[in-house]
Structures are given as structure tokens and as C-alpha cells.
Amino acid sequence: MAKDLFSNQASLYAQYRPGYPGELYEFILQQVTDPQQAWDCATGNGQAAVELARYFEKVMATDISEKQLQQAIPNAKITYSISTAEQTSFPDNSFDCITVAQAYHWFQFDAFEKEVRRIAKPGAVVAIWGYSLVVCEDEALNTIIKTFYRDTVGAYWDKERKYIDDHYTTVPFPYEALPSKEFQITLQWNRQQLIGYFNTWSSVQHFIKAHQYNPVDELATVIEKVWPGEYLKSFYFPLFLKLGKVTK
């Protein structure tokens, strides 16, 4: 079973995790011939599912975390349910597209592939994507972020984090490869939004459990020294996509 690392901070996750650019969905949908039904696996609070509902007649959105699903965005086209990635109750040959946003690295890859081949229609598109460490226009802030990521909480990341650092180039992806490209999530954040984002990190939660204090509190003090005002700064996340087709 995949790890549930985000229930404890589900409300923070819903508030501070970035959304994904429209260009990403448009690129994926170019490969989908009949957008009837999609499965958004490990949907979290439904960020991707809501966007998929703009294109598909029906979206099934699952997650192992009830607390995450409690934060999900209601939509008439979306059915939310608790389920693992590796074993679902969906009928065979159900889906035209299967998506996994920022979660594939937590899966049991072989078991997930078996389930995908069961419930995907022949020729269904599988799209998995993730984003790596946030980058700021301010190099002084980038240095602080990298030091916190590497030195402060570096030892508290689960081993699967390496797949994100590798931009999913090292994950198994046993589907017929389709052309892909890289994207960026661009946004304007104030200081509190950046701090809120750090509090969603699973490594921060592991650190708190080990040391009984939150390292983000100290980080916030350091950031305020180089960013004292309430003005916005520009940030981006490198976003990487693997796209494939299910052959039967």
C-alpha cells in the first residue's frame, strides 16, 4: 500500500500546494481520442480532477486519505472515493485516461501497472507528472530554500523523494511511450504563502515527529530578514511529465 504522508496536514495541502498549468492538460488531452471517463489516482484534494472534469464526461478520483478527500473540491462530474492505487473496485476496461499528479513515486509500481492494465481501455493514455523544488527570482532566497531542503530536512525525506529529484527519469513506466515535454508552474507568492507551502512537506512532518518542534519556524525568521515586506515575489516549479499508452 502506498504511504499516507499528507493526512495530518491535509488542510495546509489544500491551501498552499500549487495547481497545474492549463497547458499541461491540453497537452495530455491531445493524445486522448475519446474523453469519456478519466481516473485521477491519488487525487489529494482534487486539484487535477477538477481540471480533468472540464474535458471528460466523468472523472473518478481516488485517494487513500479520507482527510485529503474531505478537502476535495465538489464537482458534478467527479466521484470521489477512498481507494489505494494498486487495488480498486472499478470494472475492467473503464478508463480512457489515467492521471497521477505528484504521487506516482509513492506507488508499488508493479501492482499499479497490473491494475492499470485491467481497468484501462485499450489505447488509454497514462499521464504521470510531478514537480521539484521551488525556485524564486531572488537568489538569496533560493540559497535559503536549498539549504533548508538539503541540510535541515534532507535526512527526513522518504527514500522515494529521489524520484522527484530525478524528475521521474528513474521510475518504472511500462507503457508505450508518447511524446512529452517539460512545463513550469509559475506563481506569485507572499511570504506567508511560501512558509505555508514548506509546512506541507512530508520531511517537515517527519522532522517534527523526531524533534518535537517545527523547523519551519526558524526558517520563517531567516526568510523574513531577506524578505521583510508583504510584497509578492515570483516563483516557479519545474514540472515534468511522463506520457504513455496502454496496449492490450
C-alpha positions in Angstrom: 0.0 0.0 0.0 1.2 3.5 -0.8 2.2 5.7 2.1 -0.2 8.2 3.5 2.0 11.2 4.4 -0.4 14.0 4.0 -3.5 13.4 6.1 -2.0 15.3 9.1 -1.6 18.5 7.0 -4.5 18.0 4.6 -5.9 21.5 5.2 -2.5 23.1 4.6 -2.0 21.0 1.5 -5.3 22.2 0.1 -4.4 25.8 0.9 -0.8 26.0 -0.1 0.1 23.4 -2.7 0.3 24.8 -6.3 -2.1 24.0 -9.1 -1.0 22.8 -12.5 -0.9 24.9 -15.7 -3.7 24.6 -18.3 -1.1 23.8 -21.0 -0.3 20.5 -19.2 -3.9 19.2 -19.5 -4.2 20.5 -23.1 -1.0 18.6 -24.0 -2.3 15.4 -22.4 -5.7 15.6 -24.0 -4.2 15.8 -27.4 -3.4 12.1 -27.1 -6.9 11.1 -25.8 -9.2 10.1 -28.6 -12.4 9.7 -26.7 -12.6 11.7 -23.5 -15.4 9.8 -21.7 -14.0 8.7 -18.4 -10.8 9.5 -16.5 -9.3 8.2 -13.3 -7.4 10.6 -11.2 -5.4 8.4 -8.9 -4.1 9.8 -5.6 -6.2 12.9 -6.2 -5.5 14.5 -2.9 -7.9 17.5 -2.7 -8.9 17.1 -6.3 -6.8 19.7 -7.9 -6.2 17.7 -11.1 -9.6 16.1 -11.0 -11.4 19.4 -11.3 -9.4 20.3 -14.4 -10.0 16.9 -15.9 -13.7 17.5 -15.4 -13.5 20.3 -18.0 -12.6 17.7 -20.6 -14.1 14.4 -19.6 -17.8 13.4 -19.2 -16.9 11.6 -15.9 -13.9 11.6 -13.5 -13.3 9.0 -10.8 -11.0 10.5 -8.2 -9.5 8.3 -5.5 -7.1 8.7 -2.6 -6.1 6.6 0.4 -6.5 9.6 2.7 -10.0 10.4 4.0 -8.8 13.7 5.4 -7.5 14.7 1.9 -10.8 13.9 0.3 -12.6 15.9 2.9 -10.8 18.9 1.4 -11.8 18.0 -2.1 -13.5 20.4 -4.4 -17.1 19.3 -5.2 -17.9 18.9 -8.9 -21.0 17.3 -10.5 -18.7 15.3 -12.9 -16.4 14.0 -10.2 -17.0 11.0 -7.9 -14.5 10.9 -5.0 -13.8 7.7 -3.1 -11.2 6.1 -0.8 -9.0 3.6 -2.6 -5.4 2.5 -3.0 -3.7 3.0 -6.3 -3.0 -0.7 -6.6 -6.4 -2.2 -6.0 -9.7 -0.6 -7.0 -13.3 -1.6 -7.4 -13.6 -0.2 -11.0 -14.7 -2.6 -13.8 -12.4 -3.8 -16.4 -11.8 -1.6 -19.5 -13.3 1.5 -17.9 -11.0 4.5 -18.5 -9.8 6.5 -21.4 -7.2 8.3 -19.4 -5.4 7.7 -16.1 -3.6 10.5 -14.3 -1.3 10.7 -11.3 -0.2 14.1 -10.0 2.8 14.3 -7.7 2.2 10.9 -6.2 3.4 8.2 -8.5 6.7 7.9 -6.6 4.8 6.5 -3.6 3.2 3.6 -5.5 4.0 0.0 -5.7 4.8 0.2 -9.4 4.2 -3.4 -10.5 0.9 -3.7 -8.6 -0.2 -0.4 -10.1 0.6 -1.4 -13.6 -1.4 -4.6 -13.2 -4.4 -2.6 -12.0 -4.0 0.0 -14.8 -3.9 -2.8 -17.5 -7.1 -4.2 -16.0 -9.2 -1.1 -15.8 -7.8 0.9 -18.8 -9.4 0.7 -22.2 -7.2 -0.4 -25.0 -5.2 2.6 -26.0 -5.9 4.6 -22.9 -3.5 7.3 -22.0 -1.5 7.2 -18.8 -0.1 10.6 -17.6 2.0 10.9 -14.5 3.7 14.2 -13.5 5.5 15.8 -10.7 7.3 19.0 -9.7 10.6 19.5 -8.0 12.0 22.2 -5.7 10.5 25.6 -5.9 12.7 28.3 -7.5 12.5 32.1 -6.7 13.5 35.1 -8.7 15.6 36.1 -5.6 18.8 34.2 -5.5 19.3 35.0 -1.8 16.0 33.3 -1.1 17.0 30.3 -3.4 20.1 29.7 -1.3 18.0 29.7 1.9 15.5 27.3 0.3 18.2 24.9 -0.9 19.9 24.8 2.4 16.7 24.0 4.2 15.8 21.3 1.7 19.2 19.7 1.7 20.7 20.3 5.2 17.8 20.9 7.6 15.3 18.4 6.5 17.3 16.5 3.9 17.7 13.4 6.1 13.9 13.3 6.8 12.7 12.8 3.2 11.5 9.3 2.4 13.7 7.5 0.0 11.1 7.9 -2.7 11.9 11.6 -2.9 14.8 10.7 -5.1 12.4 10.0 -7.9 11.3 13.6 -7.7 14.8 14.9 -7.6 15.5 12.8 -10.7 12.4 14.3 -12.5 10.9 10.8 -12.8 13.6 9.7 -15.2 14.3 6.7 -12.9 10.8 5.5 -12.2 9.5 2.4 -14.0 6.9 3.4 -16.6 6.0 0.3 -18.6 3.7 1.9 -21.2 4.1 2.7 -24.8 5.9 6.0 -24.7 4.2 9.1 -26.1 5.9 12.4 -26.8 6.3 14.6 -23.7 7.7 17.9 -22.7 8.5 19.9 -19.5 6.4 22.6 -18.1 6.6 25.2 -15.3 4.2 26.1 -12.6 4.5 29.9 -12.2 3.0 31.9 -9.4 3.3 35.0 -7.3 3.5 34.3 -3.6 3.8 36.5 -0.5 6.0 35.3 2.4 3.2 33.6 4.3 2.3 31.5 1.3 5.8 30.3 0.9 6.0 29.4 4.6 2.7 27.6 4.3 4.0 25.6 1.4 7.0 24.4 3.4 4.7 23.2 6.2 3.1 20.8 3.7 6.4 18.9 3.2 6.4 15.3 4.4 10.0 15.8 5.5 8.9 18.6 7.8 6.3 16.4 9.4 9.0 13.7 9.9 11.3 16.3 11.5 8.6 17.5 13.9 7.9 13.9 15.0 11.6 13.3 15.6 12.4 16.6 17.4 9.1 17.9 18.8 9.5 21.3 17.1 8.8 22.7 13.7 12.0 23.7 11.7 9.8 26.0 9.5 9.5 28.4 12.5 13.3 29.0 12.4 13.2 29.1 8.6 10.5 31.8 8.6 12.7 34.1 10.8 15.6 33.7 8.3 13.4 34.4 5.3 11.9 37.5 6.9 15.4 39.0 7.1 15.8 38.9 3.4 12.1 39.5 2.6 10.7 41.8 5.2 7.8 43.2 3.4 4.4 41.9 2.4 5.0 42.3 -1.3 4.9 39.4 -3.8 7.7 37.5 -5.3 7.8 35.4 -8.5 8.3 31.6 -8.1 8.2 28.6 -10.4 8.3 24.9 -10.0 9.9 22.7 -12.7 7.2 20.3 -13.8 7.9 17.0 -15.6 5.6 14.7 -17.4 5.7 11.1 -18.5 3.0 10.1 -21.0 2.2 6.7 -22.3 -0.4 4.5 -23.9 -1.8 1.2 -22.6 -1.5 -1.6 -25.2 -3.7 -4.7 -24.9 
